[in-house]
Amino acid sequence: MPEVPVRILPWKVPLRLEEHPAWPHTASGRLIEGHAQWRLQRPVFDEGRCTRCLQCYLMCPDAAILLHEGVPSVDLRLCKGCGVCVKECELGAFRMAPEHP
């Protein structure tokens, strides 16, 4: 059987958003994928306790915290249930609840 040559493409670090692969991404440019199907617990948000400090938004590793007129909300399609939002919110605006009660 003839040997098939392997073509190695050089990797170039993307300098602009347009140079990133065409994967789903947030408005901030973070590449995202929805892998929430294995989540065991989900964050529940209490808007009344929120002071809009945006720590949850800044620290969410999955870009699952969205902002609507400065108010955070959770995109459960992206959330993996890690609990970072609960740990970061000093006022307790987030709590974790079982995914399937």
QUIGIVEN-V298813 format. One record per residue. SS is DSSP state (alpha for helix, beta for strand, coil for the rest). PHI is phi as a letter, one per 20 degrees, with the letter a starting at -180 (999 if undefined). PSI is psi in whole degrees, 0 to 359 (* if undefined). Layout:
BEGIN
ss;phi;psi
SS;PHI;PSI
SS;PHI;PSI
END
This chain:
BEGIN
ss;phi;psi
coil;999;133
coil;f;145
coil;f;131
coil;e;125
coil;f;141
coil;e;127
coil;e;118
coil;d;123
coil;e;133
coil;f;140
coil;e;128
coil;d;128
coil;f;123
coil;f;133
coil;d;340
coil;c;158
alpha;g;323
alpha;f;339
alpha;e;349
coil;f;156
coil;g;157
coil;e;55
coil;e;162
coil;g;140
beta;b;158
coil;e;173
coil;f;333
coil;f;351
coil;o;356
coil;f;133
beta;f;136
coil;c;159
coil;b;148
coil;e;107
coil;c;35
alpha;e;355
alpha;f;340
alpha;e;5
coil;f;135
coil;e;335
beta;b;155
beta;c;150
beta;f;142
beta;d;129
beta;d;132
coil;d;99
alpha;f;331
alpha;f;336
alpha;e;352
coil;e;134
coil;d;8
coil;m;35
coil;f;338
coil;m;17
alpha;f;321
alpha;f;316
alpha;f;317
alpha;f;328
alpha;e;349
coil;f;118
coil;f;347
coil;d;6
coil;l;37
coil;e;352
beta;e;120
beta;d;158
beta;d;130
beta;c;104
coil;l;42
coil;n;358
beta;d;125
beta;f;151
beta;b;163
beta;d;128
coil;e;101
coil;f;348
coil;f;333
coil;d;335
coil;f;132
coil;d;0
coil;m;31
coil;f;334
coil;n;8
alpha;f;321
alpha;f;322
alpha;f;316
alpha;f;324
alpha;f;333
coil;e;108
coil;f;343
coil;e;359
coil;m;32
coil;f;345
beta;d;144
beta;b;158
beta;e;139
beta;c;152
beta;g;142
coil;f;317
coil;c;95
coil;f;*
END
